[in-house]
């Protein structure tokens, strides 16, 4: 049986019943996180994995000149400290999982060398009817992030994956019919140069304090670009974030012995991880995607970078919500725009609410986001 005709496990009522028993139950043991600590290198690797060169996370010499006295972790770094927040789901073995969004709240800045402890539980299961794969299950987890030494709550978040039937998505899914018929975009150098201007003009506010007093509702957040998407870029993110199932040699074998569905045979008959949808086009097509595509937490992290670029060193990102709306396959370019929609005070804090929209090069919606930022008052 070749790759395009094999059948994958399906969503079953028995599997869902098993999952429902886990709702609200603290998860006692999971795969170890990629990062237990926010070391200088761990922070930098994560930031570089999303294409963020903000010196507050990446340059200790610069960071020493700030009120923090050293590098701090970018808010989205916490994706690297918990497999649960990043899409490691329980139940329904062999059923595809697509990370699709998160609602974050941060309570404290994360200094260099912070050690983490996390607690997590399955929060809810919601059934949907989707264009991608018909019946899909939204599997929502809650995670709390603590400073392991002080016990302080640093952040908390809900994140969710959609569990989908791979065969249904490949054979009957309609979401990407037009994209597959049209084929992949090929760019001229002049077209690429137009997008590269966004990189040339990308501004990191940094030490120039942005004051709450000087911001008005309706103000635009400068657009940033990500892409063109390449498998190299997806792997760069995995280097900083750690991936969920990326293992080598004995460690890969051990994982597959414990979780057989984590070893789906490739064209050579060798068990390989389901995560290869992000760099192996033929496998991505097999699960119904339009091609090898980006990571969900990666895209969520781009949205938070869009805000941290704008707010500057003295701002604090209080909340961020993201919803992934489509795959970004190789070749896509993503433009992230935003605006201030609300200016308010709460509990003595001076806050701004921001709406964000990420579109690919043809104007199709890639993701939506929102954020709440605290800024200093003059």
VEXGUPA-555481 format. One record per residue (C-alpha): x, y, z; residue in three letters. Coordinates in steps of 0.5 Angstrom, whole numbers, padded with zeros to 4 digits, always signed. Each point is the difference from the previous one (the first is absolute). Layout:
// VEXGUPA-555481
XYZALA ...
This chain:
// VEXGUPA-555481
+0000+0000+0000UNK +0003+0007-0002UNK +0000+0006+0004UNK -0006+0003-0004UNK -0005-0006+0001UNK +0002-0002+0007UNK -0006+0002+0006UNK +0001+0003+0006UNK -0003-0001+0007UNK -0007+0004+0001UNK -0003+0004+0005UNK -0005-0005+0004UNK -0005+0001+0005UNK +0004-0005+0005UNK +0006+0004-0001UNK -0004+0007+0001UNK -0003-0004+0007UNK +0007-0001+0002UNK +0002+0007-0001UNK -0006+0003+0004UNK +0002-0004+0006UNK +0006+0004+0000UNK -0003+0007+0000UNK +0002+0004+0006UNK +0005-0005+0002UNK +0007+0002+0002UNK +0005-0003-0005UNK +0005-0003+0004UNK +0006-0002-0005UNK +0001+0002-0007UNK +0006+0000-0005UNK +0006+0005+0003UNK +0000+0007-0002UNK +0005+0002-0005UNK +0002+0006+0005UNK +0000-0001+0007UNK +0003+0007+0001UNK +0001+0007-0004UNK +0007+0000-0001UNK +0003+0005-0004UNK +0001-0005-0006UNK -0007-0003+0001UNK -0003+0007-0001UNK +0004+0002-0006UNK -0001-0007-0003UNK -0008+0001+0001UNK +0000+0007-0003UNK +0005-0001-0006UNK -0005-0006-0001UNK -0006+0005-0001UNK +0005+0005-0004UNK +0000+0005+0006UNK +0007+0004+0001UNK -0003+0004+0006UNK +0006+0002+0004UNK -0004-0001+0006UNK +0000-0007-0001UNK +0006-0001-0004UNK +0006+0005+0002UNK +0002+0000+0008UNK +0005+0006-0001UNK -0007+0004-0003UNK -0004-0003+0006UNK +0005+0002+0005UNK -0002+0007-0002UNK -0008-0001+0002UNK -0003+0000+0006UNK +0000-0008+0000UNK +0008+0000+0000UNK +0000-0006-0004UNK -0004-0004-0006UNK -0007-0002+0002UNK -0004-0005-0004UNK -0005+0002-0005UNK -0007-0002+0002UNK -0001-0005-0005UNK +0007-0004+0002UNK -0005-0004+0005UNK -0002-0004-0006UNK +0007-0003+0001UNK -0002-0002+0008UNK -0006-0005-0001UNK -0002-0005-0005UNK -0007+0001+0002UNK +0000+0007-0002UNK +0003-0002-0007UNK -0005-0005-0002UNK +0002-0006+0003UNK -0007-0004+0001UNK -0002-0006+0003UNK -0005-0005-0002UNK -0003-0002-0007UNK +0007-0003-0002UNK +0002+0001-0008UNK -0005+0005-0001UNK +0003+0007-0003UNK +0001+0006+0005UNK +0000+0007-0003UNK +0002+0005+0005UNK -0005+0006-0001UNK +0000+0005+0005UNK +0002+0003+0007UNK -0003+0005+0006UNK +0006+0002+0004UNK +0001+0005+0006UNK +0007+0002+0003UNK +0000+0002+0007UNK +0008+0001+0001UNK +0006+0001-0005UNK +0004-0006-0001UNK +0008+0002+0002UNK +0005-0004-0003UNK +0002-0007+0004UNK -0007+0000+0003UNK -0002-0008+0001UNK -0007-0002-0002UNK -0005-0005+0003UNK -0007-0001-0004UNK -0007-0003+0002UNK -0005-0002-0005UNK -0006-0003-0001UNK -0005-0001-0006UNK -0005+0005+0001UNK -0006-0002-0006UNK -0001-0003-0006UNK -0005+0003-0005UNK -0002-0003-0007UNK +0000+0004-0006UNK -0002-0001-0008UNK +0006+0002-0004UNK +0001+0001-0007UNK +0007-0003+0001UNK -0002-0007+0002UNK -0007+0000+0002UNK -0001-0002+0007UNK +0005+0003+0005UNK +0002+0000+0007UNK +0002+0007+0004UNK +0005-0003+0005UNK +0001+0006+0005UNK +0005-0001+0006UNK +0002+0005+0005UNK +0007+0001+0003UNK +0003+0004+0006UNK +0007+0003-0001UNK +0004+0001+0007UNK +0007+0002+0002UNK +0002-0007+0003UNK +0004+0004+0005UNK -0005+0005+0003UNK -0006-0003-0002UNK -0003+0006-0003UNK -0005-0001-0006UNK +0004+0003-0006UNK -0006-0001-0005UNK -0006-0004-0002UNK -0003-0002-0006UNK -0005-0005-0004UNK +0002-0003-0006UNK -0003-0004-0005UNK +0001-0005-0006UNK -0005-0003-0005UNK +0000-0007+0000UNK -0002-0002-0008UNK -0001-0006-0004UNK +0006-0001-0005UNK -0004-0004-0005UNK -0006+0005+0000UNK +0005+0006+0000UNK +0003-0003-0006UNK -0005-0003-0004UNK -0006+0005+0001UNK +0002+0006+0004UNK -0001+0006-0004UNK +0003+0006+0003UNK +0006-0001-0004UNK -0003-0002-0007UNK +0001+0007-0004UNK +0008+0000+0003UNK +0001-0007-0002UNK -0003+0002-0007UNK +0004+0006-0001UNK +0007-0002+0002UNK +0005+0003+0004UNK +0002+0007-0001UNK +0007+0001-0003UNK +0003+0007+0001UNK +0004+0005-0004UNK +0006+0003+0003UNK -0004+0007+0000UNK -0006-0003+0003UNK +0005-0003+0006UNK +0003+0007+0000UNK -0007+0003+0002UNK -0001-0004+0006UNK +0007+0001+0002UNK -0001+0007+0001UNK -0004-0002+0006UNK +0006-0003+0003UNK +0005+0006-0002UNK -0006+0005+0004UNK -0001-0005+0006UNK +0001+0004+0006UNK +0001-0002+0007UNK -0002+0005+0005UNK +0005-0002+0005UNK +0002+0006+0005UNK -0004+0005-0003UNK -0006+0000+0005UNK -0007+0000-0003UNK -0004+0003+0005UNK -0008-0001+0001UNK -0001+0007+0000UNK +0002+0000-0008UNK -0004-0005-0002UNK -0007+0001-0003UNK -0005-0005-0002UNK +0000-0002-0007UNK +0008+0001-0001UNK +0003-0005-0004UNK +0005-0005+0002UNK +0005+0000-0006UNK +0000-0007-0004UNK +0005-0005+0000UNK +0001-0006-0005UNK +0002-0007+0001UNK +0003-0004-0006UNK +0000-0002-0005UNK -0001-0007+0004UNK +0005-0005-0001UNK +0001-0007+0003UNK +0007+0003+0003UNK -0004+0005+0003UNK -0005-0005+0003UNK +0006-0004+0003UNK +0003+0007+0002UNK -0006+0000+0005UNK +0001-0007+0002UNK +0007+0001+0002UNK -0002+0006+0005UNK -0007-0003+0002UNK +0002-0008+0000UNK -0006-0003-0004UNK -0004-0005+0003UNK +0002-0007-0003UNK +0007+0002-0003UNK +0005-0005+0003UNK +0006-0004-0003UNK +0002-0007+0000UNK -0001-0004+0007UNK -0004+0006+0003UNK -0005+0000-0007UNK -0001-0008+0001UNK -0001+0001+0008UNK -0006+0005-0002UNK -0003-0005-0005UNK +0000-0006+0004UNK -0004+0004+0005UNK -0004+0004-0005UNK +0000-0004-0006UNK -0005+0005-0004UNK +0006+0005+0001UNK +0004-0005-0005UNK -0004+0001-0007UNK +0004-0004-0005UNK +0004+0005-0006UNK +0001-0002-0007UNK +0006-0005+0002UNK -0005-0004+0005UNK +0004+0004+0006UNK -0005+0002+0006UNK +0001+0008+0000UNK -0003+0005+0004UNK -0007+0003-0002UNK +0003+0007+0001UNK +0003-0001-0007UNK -0006+0004-0003UNK +0004+0006+0002UNK +0006-0002-0005UNK -0002-0006-0004UNK -0005+0002-0006UNK -0002-0007-0002UNK -0002-0001+0007UNK -0004+0007+0001UNK -0004-0002-0006UNK -0002-0007+0003UNK -0003+0003+0006UNK -0004+0006-0004UNK +0004+0006+0000UNK +0002+0004-0006UNK +0008-0002+0001UNK +0005+0000+0006UNK -0002+0006+0005UNK +0002+0004+0006UNK -0001-0001+0007UNK -0006+0003+0004UNK +0004+0002+0006UNK +0005+0003-0005UNK -0006+0004-0003UNK -0003+0002+0007UNK +0007+0003+0001UNK +0001+0004-0006UNK -0007+0003+0003UNK +0003+0002+0006UNK +0007+0002-0003UNK -0004+0005-0004UNK -0003+0003+0007UNK +0007+0000+0004UNK +0004+0003-0006UNK -0005+0006+0000UNK -0001+0001+0008UNK +0007+0001+0002UNK +0004-0003+0006UNK -0004+0004+0005UNK -0006-0003-0003UNK -0003-0007+0003UNK -0004-0005-0004UNK -0006-0002+0005UNK -0004-0004-0005UNK +0000-0003-0007UNK -0005-0004-0003UNK +0001-0003-0007UNK -0004-0005-0005UNK +0003-0003-0006UNK -0005+0000-0006UNK +0004-0004-0005UNK +0007-0004-0002UNK +0006+0005-0002UNK +0003-0005-0005UNK +0007+0001-0003UNK +0000+0006-0004UNK -0005+0004+0004UNK +0001+0007+0002UNK -0003+0003+0006UNK -0002+0007+0002UNK -0002+0002+0007UNK -0003+0006+0001UNK -0004+0003+0006UNK -0003+0006+0003UNK -0002+0003+0007UNK -0007-0001+0002UNK -0001+0002+0007UNK +0004+0004+0005UNK -0002-0001+0007UNK +0002+0000+0007UNK -0001-0006+0005UNK +0003-0001+0007UNK +0005+0005-0001UNK +0002-0002-0006UNK +0000+0004-0007UNK -0002-0005-0005UNK -0001-0001-0008UNK -0004-0005-0003UNK +0003-0002-0007UNK -0003-0004-0006UNK +0004-0003-0005UNK -0001-0004-0007UNK +0005-0004-0003UNK -0001-0001-0008UNK +0004-0004-0005UNK +0002+0003-0007UNK -0006-0001-0003UNK -0004+0003+0005UNK -0003-0006+0004UNK -0001+0000+0007UNK +0006-0004+0004UNK -0001+0002+0007UNK -0004+0005+0004UNK +0003+0003+0007UNK -0001+0005+0005UNK +0004+0002+0006UNK +0000+0004+0006UNK +0006+0005+0002UNK +0002+0004+0006UNK +0004+0006-0001UNK +0003+0005+0004UNK -0004+0007+0001UNK +0004+0006+0000UNK 
